[in-house]
Amino acid sequence: MSHAAPGEIIPVWPDQMPDADLWRDIGPELERPLWEQSRLVRNVSQPTLTMFVPEPSRANGVGIVVCPGGGFQGLMIDKEGTEVARWLNACGIAAFVLKYRVAPTPDDDEAYLRLARDPSSGRTNMDRVRAAAVADGLQALRTVRRQARRWNIDPDRLGIMGFSAGGAVAADAATDYDAASRPSFAAPIYAVWSPRPAPADAPPLFLAAASDDELVDARNSLDLYAAWRAAGRRAELHLYAAGGHGFALIPHDLPVDQWNERFREWLVAERFVPRPGAAAGRPPVPDPSRGRDMDGA
């Protein structure tokens, strides 16, 4: 089976895209301004996945769709996309950075920044485009799963991870799926969440947030955790005392800097990723009712 080239662009909706009217007269897709050392992608109207492949010697058969945040009006494509994808590659995981649809915004950077600083505009844009963004996330999972063998990915070990607004995409994808789009696991990080019951077959959930988050109340993550536990589903929550919003992989010299290592350990504990030193090959299907060692001990 052939490996995909790094940076390969994969259309999410090669045919009919649902709910396309809002984006019919949108301006060109823009990669500006630079914000927090990250390109900010705006005016996304045609969702795509960008493929990041691990070295063949490291690859473990796991794939993750990565959903950057940006308040549903932009995407922090480096900070919460490509940088996360490269870290996942170092862990042997294939990553697909999703450009999901975001609300149309002015081409002028100053006009956009004024809009972005207005909390009410963020809520309005979330209400306008969230359903379409989640549809893009679910279709991204279907797209990768359909071609999983081409990329040497186990279709039963395909997850979704998201940050902030992208965390809402990941969380919603973990509650409103069909058989083809059900993520094998989900990792909403400092995610926006609208409380609802977890499905009876909800996938394992990993959560990380900071108590001092000034933009997205950490209770969003607590509510997500509570919904999974109420349904008897597996969930792990790391709630840090400090880290603010948007910590991603940025060093803060705080315990929150290690959230990604906790995520890697969780993938091992949940038997999606082989334990270091374990024999190569596909791990057993994870037991949703309880944890168990990779070798079945």
C-alpha positions as CSV (number, residue, x, y, z in Angstrom):
1,M,0.0,0.0,0.0
2,S,1.3,3.4,-0.9
3,H,2.0,6.2,1.6
4,A,0.5,9.6,1.0
5,A,2.9,12.5,0.2
6,P,3.3,14.9,3.1
7,G,1.1,17.9,2.5
8,E,-1.3,16.1,0.2
9,I,-4.6,18.1,0.0
10,I,-7.7,16.0,0.2
11,P,-11.2,17.5,-0.6
12,V,-13.7,16.8,2.1
13,W,-16.8,17.2,-0.2
14,P,-15.7,16.2,-3.7
15,D,-19.3,16.2,-4.8
16,Q,-22.4,17.9,-3.3
17,M,-21.6,20.0,-0.2
18,P,-24.6,20.5,2.1
19,D,-25.6,24.0,3.4
20,A,-23.4,25.8,0.8
21,D,-25.6,28.9,0.4
22,L,-23.9,30.9,3.2
23,W,-20.6,30.7,1.4
24,R,-21.9,31.3,-2.1
25,D,-20.6,34.9,-2.4
26,I,-17.7,34.6,0.0
27,G,-14.4,36.3,-0.8
28,P,-11.1,34.4,-1.4
29,E,-9.6,32.2,1.3
30,L,-7.0,34.2,3.2
31,E,-4.0,33.3,5.4
32,R,-3.7,36.4,7.5
33,P,-3.1,38.2,9.8
34,L,-0.4,36.4,11.7
35,W,-1.8,35.9,15.2
36,E,0.1,34.3,18.2
37,Q,2.8,33.2,15.7
38,S,0.2,31.3,13.7
39,R,-1.2,31.9,10.3
40,L,-4.9,32.6,10.6
41,V,-7.0,31.1,7.8
42,R,-10.2,32.9,7.0
43,N,-13.1,32.6,4.6
44,V,-12.9,28.9,4.2
45,S,-15.7,27.8,1.9
46,Q,-14.3,24.6,0.5
47,P,-13.3,22.2,3.4
48,T,-10.0,20.2,2.9
49,L,-7.7,17.9,4.8
50,T,-4.0,18.3,4.7
51,M,-2.1,15.0,5.2
52,F,0.9,14.7,7.5
53,V,2.5,11.3,7.5
54,P,4.9,9.8,10.1
55,E,8.1,8.1,9.1
56,P,7.3,4.6,8.0
57,S,9.5,3.2,10.8
58,R,7.4,5.1,13.4
59,A,4.0,4.6,11.9
60,N,1.6,2.7,14.2
61,G,-1.6,2.7,12.2
62,V,-3.4,5.4,14.1
63,G,-4.9,8.4,12.3
64,I,-6.3,11.6,13.8
65,V,-8.4,14.4,12.2
66,V,-7.1,17.7,13.7
67,C,-9.5,20.6,14.0
68,P,-7.9,24.0,14.7
69,G,-9.8,26.6,16.7
70,G,-10.6,30.2,15.8
71,G,-14.0,31.1,17.1
72,F,-15.8,29.8,14.0
73,Q,-14.5,32.9,12.1
74,G,-10.9,31.7,11.4
75,L,-8.6,28.8,11.9
76,M,-5.3,28.9,13.9
77,I,-3.8,26.7,11.2
78,D,-0.2,26.4,12.6
79,K,-0.7,26.7,16.4
80,E,-3.6,24.2,16.6
81,G,-3.1,22.4,13.2
82,T,0.3,21.8,11.6
83,E,2.3,22.0,14.8
84,V,0.1,19.5,16.4
85,A,0.2,17.3,13.3
86,R,4.0,17.2,13.4
87,W,4.0,16.2,17.0
88,L,1.5,13.5,16.3
89,N,3.8,12.3,13.4
90,A,6.7,12.1,16.0
91,C,4.4,9.7,17.9
92,G,3.9,7.6,14.8
93,I,0.4,8.9,14.2
94,A,-0.9,10.0,10.8
95,A,-2.6,13.5,11.0
96,F,-5.1,15.2,8.8
97,V,-5.5,18.9,9.5
98,L,-9.1,19.9,8.7
99,K,-9.9,23.3,7.2
100,Y,-13.6,23.3,8.1
101,R,-16.0,26.0,7.0
102,V,-15.9,29.3,9.1
103,A,-18.1,32.4,8.9
104,P,-17.4,34.9,6.1
105,T,-15.4,37.8,7.4
106,P,-14.1,41.1,5.9
107,D,-11.0,40.9,3.7
108,D,-9.5,43.9,5.5
109,D,-7.4,42.7,8.4
110,E,-8.2,45.6,10.7
111,A,-11.9,45.2,10.1
112,Y,-11.5,41.5,10.8
113,L,-9.6,42.1,14.1
114,R,-12.3,44.5,15.3
115,L,-14.9,41.8,14.6
116,A,-12.8,39.1,16.3
117,R,-12.4,41.1,19.5
118,D,-16.2,41.4,19.8
119,P,-17.5,38.5,22.0
120,S,-21.0,38.9,20.6
121,S,-19.8,38.3,17.0
122,G,-18.1,35.0,18.0
123,R,-21.4,33.8,19.5
124,T,-23.3,34.9,16.4
125,N,-20.9,33.2,14.0
126,M,-20.9,30.0,16.1
127,D,-24.7,29.8,15.8
128,R,-24.5,30.5,12.1
129,V,-21.9,27.9,11.0
130,R,-21.4,25.4,13.8
131,A,-23.6,22.8,12.2
132,A,-21.8,23.1,8.9
133,A,-18.4,22.8,10.6
134,V,-19.5,19.7,12.4
135,A,-20.8,18.2,9.1
136,D,-17.3,18.9,7.7
137,G,-15.7,17.1,10.6
138,L,-18.0,14.0,10.2
139,Q,-17.4,13.9,6.5
140,A,-13.6,14.2,7.1
141,L,-13.8,11.1,9.2
142,R,-15.8,9.3,6.5
143,T,-13.2,10.4,3.9
144,V,-10.2,9.2,5.8
145,R,-11.9,5.9,6.9
146,R,-12.9,5.2,3.3
147,Q,-9.3,5.5,2.1
148,A,-7.6,4.3,5.3
149,R,-5.8,1.3,3.8
150,R,-4.3,3.6,1.2
151,W,-2.5,5.4,4.0
152,N,-1.8,2.3,6.1
153,I,-4.3,3.4,8.8
154,D,-6.4,1.1,10.8
155,P,-10.0,2.3,10.2
156,D,-10.9,1.2,13.7
157,R,-8.2,3.5,15.2
158,L,-9.3,6.8,13.6
159,G,-9.9,9.6,16.0
160,I,-10.7,13.3,16.0
161,M,-9.0,16.1,18.0
162,G,-10.0,19.7,18.2
163,F,-9.1,23.0,20.0
164,S,-11.6,25.6,21.3
165,A,-14.1,26.0,18.4
166,G,-12.4,23.0,16.8
167,G,-13.0,21.2,20.1
168,A,-16.7,21.8,19.6
169,V,-16.4,20.1,16.2
170,A,-14.6,17.2,17.8
171,A,-17.1,16.9,20.7
172,D,-20.1,17.2,18.4
173,A,-18.6,14.6,16.0
174,A,-18.4,12.3,19.1
175,T,-22.1,12.6,19.8
176,D,-23.8,12.8,16.4
177,Y,-22.3,10.3,14.0
178,D,-23.3,7.4,11.8
179,A,-21.5,4.1,11.4
180,A,-19.1,5.5,8.8
181,S,-18.3,8.7,10.7
182,R,-18.1,7.4,14.3
183,P,-14.7,8.4,15.6
184,S,-12.8,5.6,17.4
185,F,-11.9,8.2,20.1
186,A,-12.2,12.0,20.5
187,A,-10.0,14.6,22.2
188,P,-11.7,18.0,22.6
189,I,-9.1,20.4,24.1
190,Y,-10.4,23.5,25.9
191,A,-13.5,22.9,23.9
192,V,-16.8,24.8,23.5
193,W,-19.7,22.5,24.4
194,S,-23.5,22.6,24.5
195,P,-24.6,20.1,27.1
196,R,-26.4,17.0,25.8
197,P,-26.5,13.3,26.6
198,A,-23.7,11.1,25.4
199,P,-24.7,8.3,23.0
200,A,-24.9,4.8,24.4
201,D,-21.9,3.8,22.2
202,A,-20.0,7.1,22.6
203,P,-16.3,6.7,21.8
204,P,-13.6,7.1,24.5
205,L,-12.9,10.7,25.4
206,F,-9.8,12.6,26.4
207,L,-10.2,16.2,27.7
208,A,-7.8,18.9,28.7
209,A,-8.5,22.5,29.8
210,A,-7.3,25.2,32.2
211,S,-9.3,26.5,35.1
212,D,-8.2,30.1,34.4
213,D,-9.4,30.0,30.8
214,E,-10.8,33.5,30.2
215,L,-12.6,32.7,26.9
216,V,-14.1,29.2,27.3
217,D,-15.2,28.3,30.8
218,A,-13.6,25.1,31.9
219,R,-17.1,23.9,32.9
220,N,-17.5,23.1,29.2
221,S,-15.0,20.3,29.7
222,L,-16.5,19.3,33.1
223,D,-19.9,19.0,31.4
224,L,-18.5,16.8,28.6
225,Y,-16.9,14.6,31.2
226,A,-20.1,14.3,33.2
227,A,-22.1,13.4,30.1
228,W,-19.8,10.6,29.3
229,R,-19.7,9.3,32.8
230,A,-23.5,9.5,33.1
231,A,-23.7,7.2,30.0
232,G,-21.2,4.8,31.4
233,R,-18.6,5.6,28.8
234,R,-14.9,6.0,29.2
235,A,-13.5,9.5,29.7
236,E,-10.4,11.1,31.1
237,L,-10.2,14.8,32.1
238,H,-7.1,16.9,32.9
239,L,-8.1,20.2,34.4
240,Y,-5.1,22.4,35.0
241,A,-4.9,25.2,37.5
242,A,-3.3,27.6,35.0
243,G,-2.7,27.8,31.3
244,G,-5.4,30.2,30.0
245,H,-7.0,29.7,26.7
246,G,-5.2,28.4,23.6
247,F,-2.2,26.8,25.3
248,A,-1.9,24.2,22.5
249,L,1.8,23.2,22.4
250,I,3.2,26.5,23.6
251,P,5.6,26.2,26.6
252,H,4.3,28.0,29.7
253,D,6.6,26.5,32.3
254,L,3.5,25.0,33.9
255,P,2.1,21.5,34.3
256,V,-0.3,22.2,31.4
257,D,2.8,21.9,29.1
258,Q,2.5,18.2,29.5
259,W,-1.1,17.7,28.4
260,N,0.0,16.2,25.1
261,E,2.2,13.6,26.8
262,R,-0.8,12.7,29.0
263,F,-2.8,12.3,25.7
264,R,-0.1,10.0,24.2
265,E,-0.1,7.9,27.4
266,W,-3.9,7.8,27.3
267,L,-3.8,6.4,23.7
268,V,-1.5,3.7,25.0
269,A,-3.7,2.9,28.0
270,E,-6.8,2.8,25.8
271,R,-4.9,0.4,23.5
272,F,-5.0,2.5,20.4
273,V,-1.2,2.9,20.3
274,P,1.1,0.0,21.2
275,R,3.1,0.2,24.4
276,P,6.7,1.2,23.7
277,G,8.7,-2.0,23.0
278,A,5.6,-4.0,22.2
279,A,5.6,-6.2,19.1
280,A,4.5,-4.5,15.9
281,G,1.0,-5.2,14.7
282,R,-2.6,-4.1,15.2
283,P,-3.6,-3.9,18.9
284,P,-6.8,-5.6,20.0
285,V,-10.0,-3.6,19.7
286,P,-10.3,-1.5,22.9
287,D,-12.7,-2.7,25.6
288,P,-15.1,0.2,26.2
289,S,-16.1,-1.1,29.6
290,R,-12.7,-1.1,31.3
291,G,-9.0,-0.5,30.7
292,R,-6.7,-3.5,29.9
293,D,-3.1,-3.9,29.0
294,M,-2.2,-4.0,25.3
295,D,-1.1,-7.6,25.6
296,G,-4.4,-8.5,27.4
297,A,-2.9,-8.9,30.9
